[in-house]
Amino acid sequence: MVQCCDNSLYTGITNDVDARVAQHNNGKGAKYTRSRCPVTLVYTECSGNRSEALKREIQIKKMSPQQKRDLLVDELLNEVKLSNALAGSNSA
């Protein structure tokens, strides 16, 4: 998921996240993002295969903007918890 310069969120699938973000920022990505550059990567998920990725993409695209932002906040909180847990295990 990328955040566009107008703060909207765009969701898509790819097997090369960095290259896809670069495509969006070079005006060669999705039509939606072409007029909303630059975009910033804000969220990723890994899937086992393309079919799973497409199903998850549809789920996320059906979410309201607030639900998508809640997903981002939840992911950020999980990263902080993991970071704190790792920091705690390193000091033991």
Steps between C-alpha positions, in 0.01 A plus 500: 500500500631842411397839627459756225594868527133582567507254797277249321602134512550273200517121528642261242704183469849438369791262542750789506385772738790741446467486122124549519529805724758641258258440210228693681738787571620506137142533374500147359291337777126488542286770343381597850849584623621685189345828610576438868880472500715464688379190682651354817495134595307466827401132526588159358385143552649181362279236340567141409391545139336739255150370569532569874645843427210591271245388759670709769522799265124482447441481877712809558347695211155438650609660829404855581782755515478489880525120506809520281657755736411276795681216323809723470483597868463136607804406293704784648404396854600140425838620371555705818408201719739277306777758522449536876497123546823465304662784694398330824644166395829662398549656843449173688 
